[in-house]
Amino acid sequence: MSDARMNRRLAGLLSTRLDEARLDRVPDGRDPRGIRWSLGTLLRSAVAGIAAGATSLAEVERHTRALSQAMRRRLGIPRRVPDTTLRDALCTVDPKTLGPCLHALIRAAYRRKALAPEGLPFGVASFDGKATALPAVDDHYAQRQTSSEGPLVGVVRTVTVTLTSSPARPCIDVTPIPATTNEMGAFPAALEHFLVAYAGLDMARVVTYDAGACSLENAAAVQKHGLHYVFGLTAAQPTLFEAARLWLGARSAAQADDFSVDLAGERRVTRRLYLGAAKEIDSPEGWEKHLRTVLRVETETVDARGKRTVENRYLISSLAADRLKPSEWLLLVRRHWGVETTHQVLDVAFEEDDHPWIEQNPRGMLVVALLRRIAYTLLSLFRSVTQRSELKQAMPWKNLLGAIYLALVTATEEHLAGLRPRAALPP
């Protein structure tokens, strides 16, 4: 694709999707006296900077200084944004007010039918926790992780929800984990937050989580909302785990219900699925009300030297075994890793853990994290939906961030001619 055509696409992407996120509607808690920048403009500057690979507030300032005139007009960023102004503003934003921006972006994609499930008959929402360390603690957003004698370390934790049934794997919700609890305890609130955000939409019928949230209480919470769960199973649930291990662990490769083979560099990875109805085991009290299926996924890896390693994972589900084909069960389990991929992209491409932008204010750091997920989502939709060829969809994330930066600083009015004007914000 020519530079001019890419500039045009990326300019349209940023302006259209930023409008869909409704950042201009975020409540402004600043003292109105002396305000020179609207909060919406500052938030757009931050998301555009994140999408262009900025790893600090100072880099956002440099990006906004380098914007071409055409992109200034297109994005509504009239001049350089001072990094101190941006930092001060971000620290005043209530993190709860940014959730609706992400939800609006996803609802718009849902209306465009850009989130249809691929390979599965229904949507799947995968939950996972993420933590980022800071040299600051507030015992609300950041939990203290060190003793009084060691260096000060606080951890800001969130539960991410990724729509893993969609080829885009977009982040569709984020819930902060209060300092007083953990992933297990935060799951019901995260589930409720997700369901309220997308009330009225058939976004997902199955919820997946690793063993970090596997409990009878959390399983019941999913069932209460008319959804099904697929939870990882470990020795933290000793009775269930031992029963599953004794029952399914004895099956040989020839008895697998399905398998897949992948080549990862010089490694050959074979995954085998073993599937069984939960009625074949004695479930602990309470689980028998909804537990229907037990699964084992055996991953066999053979490297270039012929060294073989085997790992087994066990899972449980309220979905009856015959509701999906064995190949669909294996796909559903593998798709859960999509939420872990979301976190990997945030850490590797966006450098979230190494460069949280705001380190001394946990609330400000959380605001940046939420804006980073908005940027990730609009780019993930671009990679999988707007980019039509497989080669373009496989564009490395760092390359895409670099292309965004080039579009911001080189796009001309000629490049952007004919693009639809920025949409007026809906009422």
VOPAGU-2260 file (C-alpha; in pm, 1 decimal, decimal comma):
REM VOPAGU-2260
SITE   aa  ch    i         X         Y         Z
SITE  MET   A    0       0,0       0,0       0,0
SITE  SER   A    1     133,3     347,6     -87,0
SITE  ASP   A    2     223,6     589,9     192,9
SITE  ALA   A    3     -49,2     826,9      74,7
SITE  ARG   A    4    -315,6     556,8      91,7
SITE  MET   A    5    -197,8     437,9     433,5
SITE  ASN   A    6    -194,3     796,3     563,2
SITE  ARG   A    7    -550,5     836,3     442,6
SITE  ARG   A    8    -666,5     514,1     607,9
SITE  LEU   A    9    -497,1     586,9     937,3
SITE  ALA   A   10    -618,9     945,8     947,4
SITE  GLY   A   11    -973,3     824,0     892,1
SITE  LEU   A   12    -924,6     556,3    1155,9
SITE  LEU   A   13    -807,7     797,1    1424,0
SITE  SER   A   14   -1063,6    1069,6    1364,7
SITE  THR   A   15   -1363,5     838,8    1321,8
SITE  ARG   A   16   -1287,0     598,6    1604,4
SITE  LEU   A   17   -1186,3     873,0    1848,3
SITE  ASP   A   18   -1522,6    1036,0    1784,1
SITE  GLU   A   19   -1695,8     702,0    1848,2
SITE  ALA   A   20   -1520,9     681,1    2185,5
SITE  ARG   A   21   -1691,3    1004,3    2296,5
SITE  LEU   A   22   -1388,3    1128,7    2485,4
SITE  ASP   A   23   -1534,9    1479,4    2475,8
SITE  ARG   A   24   -1808,1    1359,5    2711,4
SITE  VAL   A   25   -1578,1    1261,9    2997,3
SITE  PRO   A   26   -1668,1    1482,7    3297,2
SITE  ASP   A   27   -1407,4    1747,8    3368,3
SITE  GLY   A   28   -1327,8    1772,1    3739,1
SITE  ARG   A   29   -1076,7    2054,2    3704,3
SITE  ASP   A   30   -1124,2    2399,0    3849,2
SITE  PRO   A   31   -1268,7    2594,1    3553,2
SITE  ARG   A   32   -1059,7    2900,0    3637,4
SITE  GLY   A   33    -760,3    2926,4    3410,3
SITE  ILE   A   34    -840,6    2623,3    3191,6
SITE  ARG   A   35    -684,3    2665,5    2846,7
SITE  TRP   A   36    -740,5    2317,1    2710,6
SITE  SER   A   37   -1063,1    2121,5    2690,6
SITE  LEU   A   38   -1039,4    1781,4    2856,0
SITE  GLY   A   39   -1162,5    1613,5    2536,3
SITE  THR   A   40    -872,3    1758,3    2338,0
SITE  LEU   A   41    -622,1    1640,5    2597,5
SITE  LEU   A   42    -769,4    1289,1    2602,4
SITE  ARG   A   43    -762,7    1271,1    2221,7
SITE  SER   A   44    -398,9    1382,5    2228,5
SITE  ALA   A   45    -314,0    1108,2    2477,9
SITE  VAL   A   46    -486,2     831,2    2280,4
SITE  ALA   A   47    -332,3     949,5    1952,0
SITE  GLY   A   48       8,7     956,0    2121,1
SITE  ILE   A   49     -37,4     604,1    2257,3
SITE  ALA   A   50    -145,5     481,1    1912,5
SITE  ALA   A   51     168,9     639,3    1767,5
SITE  GLY   A   52     395,9     456,9    2013,0
SITE  ALA   A   53     461,0     734,5    2266,4
SITE  THR   A   54     617,9     592,1    2582,6
SITE  SER   A   55     595,6     908,0    2795,1
SITE  LEU   A   56     404,4    1230,7    2838,3
SITE  ALA   A   57     706,8    1413,7    2697,4
SITE  GLU   A   58     679,9    1207,7    2378,1
SITE  VAL   A   59     311,4    1300,3    2347,3
SITE  GLU   A   60     417,0    1664,2    2367,0
SITE  ARG   A   61     672,8    1606,6    2089,5
SITE  HIS   A   62     413,4    1424,1    1879,5
SITE  THR   A   63     164,2    1708,6    1909,8
SITE  ARG   A   64     436,6    1958,5    1819,9
SITE  ALA   A   65     516,1    1757,9    1504,6
SITE  LEU   A   66     155,0    1709,5    1387,4
SITE  SER   A   67      91,9    1811,8    1027,5
SITE  GLN   A   68    -158,8    2092,0     981,1
SITE  ALA   A   69    -398,6    1854,5     809,5
SITE  MET   A   70    -393,9    1616,7    1106,5
SITE  ARG   A   71    -429,9    1901,7    1354,2
SITE  ARG   A   72    -753,4    1998,6    1188,1
SITE  ARG   A   73    -864,6    1639,5    1150,3
SITE  LEU   A   74    -810,4    1549,7    1517,7
SITE  GLY   A   75    -900,3    1884,5    1671,7
SITE  ILE   A   76    -557,8    1932,7    1835,8
SITE  PRO   A   77    -472,4    2292,7    1746,7
SITE  ARG   A   78    -117,9    2317,7    1889,4
SITE  ARG   A   79     148,7    2152,3    2101,3
SITE  VAL   A   80      14,9    1998,7    2422,6
SITE  PRO   A   81     250,6    2060,5    2718,5
SITE  ASP   A   82     331,4    1739,5    2903,8
SITE  THR   A   83     273,9    1900,0    3243,8
SITE  THR   A   84     -71,6    2019,8    3138,8
SITE  LEU   A   85    -157,4    1671,8    3016,1
SITE  ARG   A   86     -30,0    1504,1    3332,4
SITE  ASP   A   87    -218,0    1737,3    3564,1
SITE  ALA   A   88    -539,7    1687,1    3369,8
SITE  LEU   A   89    -511,6    1307,8    3357,5
SITE  CYS   A   90    -463,6    1291,9    3735,1
SITE  THR   A   91    -799,1    1466,2    3785,8
SITE  VAL   A   92    -999,1    1218,8    3573,0
SITE  ASP   A   93   -1213,4     966,4    3757,2
SITE  PRO   A   94   -1117,1     625,5    3607,6
SITE  LYS   A   95   -1482,9     516,2    3618,5
SITE  THR   A   96   -1570,5     782,2    3361,4
SITE  LEU   A   97   -1345,4     627,8    3094,2
SITE  GLY   A   98   -1520,4     290,8    3088,9
SITE  PRO   A   99   -1813,7     429,4    2887,7
SITE  CYS   A  100   -1565,7     553,5    2623,0
SITE  LEU   A  101   -1437,4     200,3    2563,2
SITE  HIS   A  102   -1793,7      65,9    2570,6
SITE  ALA   A  103   -1907,9     323,0    2312,5
SITE  LEU   A  104   -1623,1     221,1    2081,6
SITE  ILE   A  105   -1720,7    -146,1    2113,5
SITE  ARG   A  106   -2093,6     -79,4    2072,4
SITE  ALA   A  107   -2018,7     106,4    1747,5
SITE  ALA   A  108   -1812,6    -190,3    1623,1
SITE  TYR   A  109   -2095,7    -426,1    1722,9
SITE  ARG   A  110   -2342,6    -220,7    1517,1
SITE  ARG   A  111   -2104,7    -246,9    1219,1
SITE  LYS   A  112   -2107,4    -627,7    1268,3
SITE  ALA   A  113   -1730,8    -613,6    1317,5
SITE  LEU   A  114   -1738,1    -840,0    1623,9
SITE  ALA   A  115   -1910,4   -1150,2    1488,4
SITE  PRO   A  116   -1772,1   -1475,5    1632,0
SITE  GLU   A  117   -1531,6   -1673,1    1414,0
SITE  GLY   A  118   -1529,3   -2052,0    1436,3
SITE  LEU   A  119   -1770,8   -2058,8    1731,1
SITE  PRO   A  120   -2152,6   -2039,8    1740,3
SITE  PHE   A  121   -2159,5   -1764,6    2005,0
SITE  GLY   A  122   -1953,9   -1489,2    2160,0
SITE  VAL   A  123   -1693,1   -1565,6    2425,2
SITE  ALA   A  124   -1568,0   -1309,0    2678,4
SITE  SER   A  125   -1234,6   -1400,9    2837,6
SITE  PHE   A  126   -1135,2   -1243,8    3170,2
SITE  ASP   A  127    -783,4   -1214,1    3311,1
SITE  GLY   A  128    -601,8   -1006,3    3569,9
SITE  LYS   A  129    -306,9    -773,6    3507,0
SITE  ALA   A  130     -81,0    -589,3    3749,4
SITE  THR   A  131     162,8    -299,9    3703,0
SITE  ALA   A  132     411,4    -199,1    3972,7
SITE  LEU   A  133     469,0     163,5    4074,6
SITE  PRO   A  134     688,5     337,7    4331,9
SITE  ALA   A  135     371,5     473,9    4495,9
SITE  VAL   A  136      82,3     348,7    4709,3
SITE  ASP   A  137    -260,0     491,5    4787,7
SITE  ASP   A  138    -429,4     176,3    4926,6
SITE  HIS   A  139    -718,9     236,7    4689,3
SITE  TYR   A  140    -594,4     195,2    4332,9
SITE  ALA   A  141    -247,4      68,1    4431,4
SITE  GLN   A  142    -194,7    -209,5    4684,3
SITE  ARG   A  143     122,1    -205,1    4896,0
SITE  GLN   A  144     347,5    -499,8    4808,5
SITE  THR   A  145     651,5    -438,6    5030,2
SITE  SER   A  146     738,6    -421,7    5397,0
SITE  SER   A  147     821,6     -98,4    5570,5
SITE  GLU   A  148    1194,2    -176,2    5541,0
SITE  GLY   A  149    1201,3    -228,2    5163,1
SITE  PRO   A  150    1160,0      20,1    4876,8
SITE  LEU   A  151     805,9     144,0    4828,1
SITE  VAL   A  152     619,2     -66,4    4572,4
SITE  GLY   A  153     251,3     -42,7    4492,0
SITE  VAL   A  154      65,8    -255,3    4239,5
SITE  VAL   A  155    -224,2    -131,8    4028,7
SITE  ARG   A  156    -436,5    -429,8    3924,8
SITE  THR   A  157    -718,7    -463,5    3676,4
SITE  VAL   A  158    -940,1    -732,2    3527,8
SITE  THR   A  159    -932,8    -719,5    3148,2
SITE  VAL   A  160   -1212,4    -859,9    2934,0
SITE  THR   A  161   -1122,5    -955,5    2575,0
SITE  LEU   A  162   -1379,0   -1071,1    2318,0
SITE  THR   A  163   -1180,4   -1378,3    2217,0
SITE  SER   A  164   -1451,1   -1510,3    1983,9
SITE  SER   A  165   -1380,8   -1216,8    1749,9
SITE  PRO   A  166   -1081,5   -1221,7    1511,4
SITE  ALA   A  167    -990,9    -874,5    1639,4
SITE  ARG   A  168    -959,7    -987,7    2003,8
SITE  PRO   A  169   -1055,6    -636,1    2122,6
SITE  CYS   A  170   -1045,4    -532,3    2485,7
SITE  ILE   A  171   -1412,7    -473,6    2566,9
SITE  ASP   A  172   -1400,5    -391,1    2937,7
SITE  VAL   A  173   -1160,3    -313,8    3221,9
SITE  THR   A  174   -1236,7    -316,1    3594,4
SITE  PRO   A  175    -988,9    -196,0    3859,0
SITE  ILE   A  176    -925,0    -444,4    4140,1
SITE  PRO   A  177    -956,6    -265,3    4475,7
SITE  ALA   A  178    -650,5    -279,6    4698,1
SITE  THR   A  179    -849,9    -473,3    4957,4
SITE  THR   A  180    -919,2    -781,7    4742,5
SITE  ASN   A  181    -774,8   -1006,2    4469,4
SITE  GLU   A  182    -872,8   -1152,8    4130,8
SITE  MET   A  183   -1090,5   -1419,8    4288,4
SITE  GLY   A  184   -1281,0   -1167,3    4496,3
SITE  ALA   A  185   -1302,1    -905,0    4221,1
SITE  PHE   A  186   -1453,4   -1137,4    3961,0
SITE  PRO   A  187   -1825,4   -1090,7    4047,8
SITE  ALA   A  188   -1791,5    -712,0    4028,0
SITE  ALA   A  189   -1597,4    -736,4    3700,1
SITE  LEU   A  190   -1866,1    -965,1    3556,0
SITE  GLU   A  191   -2142,2    -729,1    3666,4
SITE  HIS   A  192   -1956,3    -430,7    3520,6
SITE  PHE   A  193   -1923,3    -607,5    3185,2
SITE  LEU   A  194   -2289,7    -711,7    3174,3
SITE  VAL   A  195   -2421,4    -367,0    3264,3
SITE  ALA   A  196   -2199,4    -207,4    2998,6
SITE  TYR   A  197   -2345,2    -423,2    2721,7
SITE  ALA   A  198   -2699,1    -474,1    2844,3
SITE  GLY   A  199   -2926,8    -552,0    2550,8
SITE  LEU   A  200   -2648,3    -688,6    2329,1
SITE  ASP   A  201   -2580,7   -1055,9    2265,4
SITE  MET   A  202   -2210,0    -994,1    2316,7
SITE  ALA   A  203   -2112,9   -1323,8    2478,8
SITE  ARG   A  204   -2278,5   -1638,6    2609,8
SITE  VAL   A  205   -1968,7   -1798,8    2761,4
SITE  VAL   A  206   -1725,7   -1648,2    3011,4
SITE  THR   A  207   -1375,0   -1791,1    3047,6
SITE  TYR   A  208   -1115,9   -1738,1    3321,0
SITE  ASP   A  209    -805,2   -1923,8    3430,3
SITE  ALA   A  210    -786,0   -2095,1    3767,9
SITE  GLY   A  211    -738,7   -1756,6    3937,1
SITE  ALA   A  212   -1115,7   -1713,5    3955,4
SITE  CYS   A  213   -1231,1   -2074,8    3981,1
SITE  SER   A  214   -1462,9   -2101,5    4279,0
SITE  LEU   A  215   -1815,5   -2219,9    4348,0
SITE  GLU   A  216   -1922,0   -1863,8    4424,1
SITE  ASN   A  217   -1789,1   -1729,9    4093,5
SITE  ALA   A  218   -1941,3   -2017,1    3896,9
SITE  ALA   A  219   -2277,8   -1941,9    4058,9
SITE  ALA   A  220   -2237,9   -1571,9    3973,2
SITE  VAL   A  221   -2198,4   -1657,7    3602,9
SITE  GLN   A  222   -2497,4   -1890,2    3611,2
SITE  LYS   A  223   -2710,6   -1630,4    3787,2
SITE  HIS   A  224   -2681,3   -1408,7    3480,0
SITE  GLY   A  225   -2784,1   -1685,0    3239,8
SITE  LEU   A  226   -2432,0   -1737,7    3104,0
SITE  HIS   A  227   -2198,8   -2036,1    3097,9
SITE  TYR   A  228   -1848,8   -2056,2    3240,1
SITE  VAL   A  229   -1524,6   -2227,6    3140,7
SITE  PHE   A  230   -1277,2   -2207,4    3429,2
SITE  GLY   A  231    -926,1   -2338,3    3460,1
SITE  LEU   A  232    -890,6   -2606,3    3728,5
SITE  THR   A  233    -593,4   -2657,0    3960,2
SITE  ALA   A  234    -521,9   -2806,4    4298,4
SITE  ALA   A  235    -677,4   -2494,2    4453,1
SITE  GLN   A  236   -1000,1   -2693,0    4402,5
SITE  PRO   A  237    -849,6   -3020,3    4528,7
SITE  THR   A  238   -1151,7   -3251,6    4513,3
SITE  LEU   A  239   -1252,9   -3152,5    4160,1
SITE  PHE   A  240    -895,3   -3142,9    4036,1
SITE  GLU   A  241    -805,8   -3486,6    4167,2
SITE  ALA   A  242   -1125,7   -3640,0    4026,5
SITE  ALA   A  243   -1060,7   -3483,8    3684,6
SITE  ARG   A  244    -696,4   -3592,1    3688,4
SITE  LEU   A  245    -776,1   -3952,3    3778,2
SITE  TRP   A  246   -1056,5   -3976,0    3524,5
SITE  LEU   A  247    -924,7   -3791,5    3217,2
SITE  GLY   A  248    -554,2   -3813,8    3295,0
SITE  ALA   A  249    -555,5   -4187,4    3229,6
SITE  ARG   A  250    -665,3   -4150,4    2867,4
SITE  SER   A  251    -403,3   -4208,7    2599,5
SITE  ALA   A  252    -338,1   -4004,8    2286,1
SITE  ALA   A  253    -538,9   -4257,4    2084,4
SITE  GLN   A  254    -842,5   -4176,1    2301,2
SITE  ALA   A  255    -830,6   -3799,3    2242,3
SITE  ASP   A  256   -1156,8   -3642,9    2124,5
SITE  ASP   A  257    -974,1   -3395,7    1899,8
SITE  PHE   A  258    -625,5   -3263,8    1831,6
SITE  SER   A  259    -442,2   -2988,1    1646,8
SITE  VAL   A  260     -82,2   -2959,0    1525,5
SITE  ASP   A  261     102,7   -2629,0    1488,0
SITE  LEU   A  262     454,9   -2538,0    1385,5
SITE  ALA   A  263     602,6   -2262,5    1601,9
SITE  GLY   A  264     940,8   -2184,1    1452,8
SITE  GLU   A  265    1137,4   -2508,3    1485,4
SITE  ARG   A  266     895,8   -2651,6    1738,7
SITE  ARG   A  267     607,1   -2883,3    1667,8
SITE  VAL   A  268     315,0   -2833,6    1907,2
SITE  THR   A  269      38,1   -3093,3    1931,3
SITE  ARG   A  270    -267,8   -3022,2    2144,5
SITE  ARG   A  271    -507,3   -3303,1    2234,2
SITE  LEU   A  272    -851,9   -3259,0    2384,2
SITE  TYR   A  273   -1007,1   -3506,3    2624,5
SITE  LEU   A  274   -1371,6   -3437,3    2697,4
SITE  GLY   A  275   -1613,5   -3588,0    2945,8
SITE  ALA   A  276   -1950,8   -3532,9    3111,4
SITE  ALA   A  277   -1918,8   -3414,8    3471,9
SITE  LYS   A  278   -2178,7   -3667,5    3586,6
SITE  GLU   A  279   -1903,1   -3930,9    3564,5
SITE  ILE   A  280   -1730,5   -3782,1    3871,8
SITE  ASP   A  281   -1849,5   -3699,1    4220,6
SITE  SER   A  282   -1874,0   -3321,4    4231,3
SITE  PRO   A  283   -1833,1   -3140,6    4564,8
SITE  GLU   A  284   -2155,1   -3007,0    4714,9
SITE  GLY   A  285   -2298,0   -2717,0    4515,4
SITE  TRP   A  286   -2111,5   -2787,0    4190,6
SITE  GLU   A  287   -2363,2   -3051,9    4082,9
SITE  LYS   A  288   -2619,5   -2775,1    4023,0
SITE  HIS   A  289   -2441,9   -2646,1    3711,9
SITE  LEU   A  290   -2114,4   -2831,1    3637,0
SITE  ARG   A  291   -2167,1   -3029,0    3315,1
SITE  THR   A  292   -1830,4   -3082,8    3142,8
SITE  VAL   A  293   -1471,7   -3157,9    3241,5
SITE  LEU   A  294   -1186,4   -3108,5    2996,1
SITE  ARG   A  295    -819,1   -3193,9    2972,7
SITE  VAL   A  296    -592,0   -3029,0    2716,8
SITE  GLU   A  297    -256,0   -3199,4    2667,9
SITE  THR   A  298      10,3   -2987,7    2499,9
SITE  GLU   A  299     302,9   -3183,5    2357,2
SITE  THR   A  300     599,7   -2980,3    2231,9
SITE  VAL   A  301     889,4   -3127,3    2033,3
SITE  ASP   A  302    1180,7   -2892,7    1966,5
SITE  ALA   A  303    1437,3   -2901,2    1684,6
SITE  ARG   A  304    1655,8   -3145,7    1881,0
SITE  GLY   A  305    1368,1   -3385,1    1935,0
SITE  LYS   A  306    1326,4   -3300,1    2303,6
SITE  ARG   A  307     966,7   -3366,7    2408,2
SITE  THR   A  308     778,2   -3186,6    2684,7
SITE  VAL   A  309     416,6   -3243,3    2787,8
SITE  GLU   A  310     186,0   -3017,0    2985,2
SITE  ASN   A  311    -170,2   -3092,2    3093,0
SITE  ARG   A  312    -438,6   -2836,5    3174,8
SITE  TYR   A  313    -774,7   -2919,9    3325,3
SITE  LEU   A  314   -1089,6   -2712,9    3288,7
SITE  ILE   A  315   -1453,7   -2726,1    3394,3
SITE  SER   A  316   -1764,2   -2584,7    3228,3
SITE  SER   A  317   -2136,4   -2542,9    3286,0
SITE  LEU   A  318   -2190,3   -2594,2    2912,9
SITE  ALA   A  319   -2298,1   -2947,0    2822,1
SITE  ALA   A  320   -2034,8   -3141,9    2627,8
SITE  ASP   A  321   -2265,2   -3195,1    2329,4
SITE  ARG   A  322   -2332,5   -2822,4    2284,9
SITE  LEU   A  323   -2006,8   -2791,8    2089,5
SITE  LYS   A  324   -1812,3   -3015,0    1856,3
SITE  PRO   A  325   -1481,1   -3140,0    2000,3
SITE  SER   A  326   -1294,5   -2912,6    1757,7
SITE  GLU   A  327   -1497,7   -2615,9    1885,4
SITE  TRP   A  328   -1419,7   -2704,0    2247,0
SITE  LEU   A  329   -1049,0   -2708,7    2166,9
SITE  LEU   A  330   -1080,0   -2377,5    1983,7
SITE  LEU   A  331   -1268,8   -2219,7    2274,4
SITE  VAL   A  332    -999,4   -2326,8    2520,4
SITE  ARG   A  333    -721,1   -2199,6    2297,2
SITE  ARG   A  334    -902,7   -1872,3    2237,3
SITE  HIS   A  335    -886,2   -1791,6    2608,9
SITE  TRP   A  336    -518,5   -1719,4    2554,4
SITE  GLY   A  337    -634,2   -1420,1    2348,2
SITE  VAL   A  338    -677,4   -1217,1    2667,1
SITE  GLU   A  339    -320,5   -1304,6    2764,5
SITE  THR   A  340    -213,6   -1190,1    2416,6
SITE  THR   A  341    -387,1    -858,0    2485,4
SITE  HIS   A  342    -169,5    -814,4    2793,5
SITE  GLN   A  343     140,2    -919,1    2599,3
SITE  VAL   A  344      74,3    -653,9    2333,5
SITE  LEU   A  345      22,5    -390,4    2603,4
SITE  ASP   A  346     355,6    -483,6    2763,3
SITE  VAL   A  347     567,1    -541,6    2451,2
SITE  ALA   A  348     432,8    -304,4    2185,7
SITE  PHE   A  349     293,3     -31,4    2412,8
SITE  GLU   A  350     555,8     -90,4    2686,8
SITE  GLU   A  351     298,6     -44,9    2962,3
SITE  ASP   A  352     491,5    -207,1    3246,3
SITE  ASP   A  353     817,1     -29,1    3161,9
SITE  HIS   A  354     657,9     307,0    3083,7
SITE  PRO   A  355     333,3     364,8    3276,9
SITE  TRP   A  356     374,1     742,9    3208,4
SITE  ILE   A  357     259,1     851,6    3554,8
SITE  GLU   A  358     438,4     674,0    3838,6
SITE  GLN   A  359     377,1     882,2    4151,1
SITE  ASN   A  360      -1,8     897,0    4120,2
SITE  PRO   A  361    -175,0     555,6    4098,2
SITE  ARG   A  362    -502,5     711,2    3987,4
SITE  GLY   A  363    -329,5     893,9    3702,8
SITE  MET   A  364    -147,0     576,0    3603,4
SITE  LEU   A  365    -480,9     388,2    3592,4
SITE  VAL   A  366    -631,9     660,2    3370,6
SITE  VAL   A  367    -340,8     617,8    3126,8
SITE  ALA   A  368    -389,7     239,8    3135,6
SITE  LEU   A  369    -755,2     280,1    3039,9
SITE  LEU   A  370    -668,6     517,3    2755,5
SITE  ARG   A  371    -406,2     266,6    2640,3
SITE  ARG   A  372    -677,2      -0,6    2614,5
SITE  ILE   A  373    -891,9     231,3    2407,1
SITE  ALA   A  374    -596,8     282,9    2170,2
SITE  TYR   A  375    -523,9     -90,2    2161,9
SITE  THR   A  376    -885,7    -168,3    2077,5
SITE  LEU   A  377    -922,7      76,9    1791,9
SITE  LEU   A  378    -596,8     -54,4    1642,8
SITE  SER   A  379    -689,9    -420,2    1694,1
SITE  LEU   A  380   -1013,6    -358,7    1503,5
SITE  PHE   A  381    -814,3    -188,3    1227,2
SITE  ARG   A  382    -570,1    -480,0    1197,9
SITE  SER   A  383    -834,6    -751,5    1175,4
SITE  VAL   A  384   -1130,4    -580,5    1009,7
SITE  THR   A  385   -1017,9    -280,1     806,0
SITE  GLN   A  386    -698,4    -446,0     679,1
SITE  ARG   A  387    -838,7    -706,1     442,7
SITE  SER   A  388    -541,4    -917,8     337,8
SITE  GLU   A  389    -383,1   -1170,4     574,8
SITE  LEU   A  390     -42,7   -1011,4     511,4
SITE  LYS   A  391    -166,0    -671,3     627,8
SITE  GLN   A  392    -349,3    -822,1     924,3
SITE  ALA   A  393     -21,6    -979,0    1031,5
SITE  MET   A  394     152,7    -637,3    1042,1
SITE  PRO   A  395     364,5    -633,8    1359,4
SITE  TRP   A  396     227,8    -403,4    1626,8
SITE  LYS   A  397     543,4    -191,8    1638,7
SITE  ASN   A  398     520,1    -137,0    1262,7
SITE  LEU   A  399     157,8     -27,9    1296,8
SITE  LEU   A  400     245,2     220,8    1573,4
SITE  GLY   A  401     520,9     357,2    1349,7
SITE  ALA   A  402     277,7     394,1    1057,9
SITE  ILE   A  403      39,4     586,8    1284,8
SITE  TYR   A  404     319,8     825,6    1379,0
SITE  LEU   A  405     413,0     881,9    1012,8
SITE  ALA   A  406      50,2     955,0     929,2
SITE  LEU   A  407      27,7    1206,8    1213,7
SITE  VAL   A  408     332,0    1404,1    1100,5
SITE  THR   A  409     321,4    1368,4     719,8
SITE  ALA   A  410     -45,0    1352,3     613,8
SITE  THR   A  411    -144,9    1645,2     394,9
SITE  GLU   A  412    -479,3    1788,5     292,0
SITE  GLU   A  413    -429,0    1612,8     -41,8
SITE  HIS   A  414    -388,7    1278,1     136,8
SITE  LEU   A  415    -708,8    1337,6     331,5
SITE  ALA   A  416    -918,1    1482,2      49,6
SITE  GLY   A  417   -1255,8    1314,7      23,3
SITE  LEU   A  418   -1262,4    1169,8     373,0
SITE  ARG   A  419   -1593,2    1214,5     541,2
SITE  PRO   A  420   -1597,0    1508,3     781,5
SITE  ARG   A  421   -1569,3    1427,2    1150,2
SITE  ALA   A  422   -1901,8    1303,9    1271,8
SITE  ALA   A  423   -2100,7    1516,1    1509,7
SITE  LEU   A  424   -2119,9    1358,4    1852,2
SITE  PRO   A  425   -2452,3    1177,9    1900,2
SITE  PRO   A  426   -2686,2    1315,4    2166,8
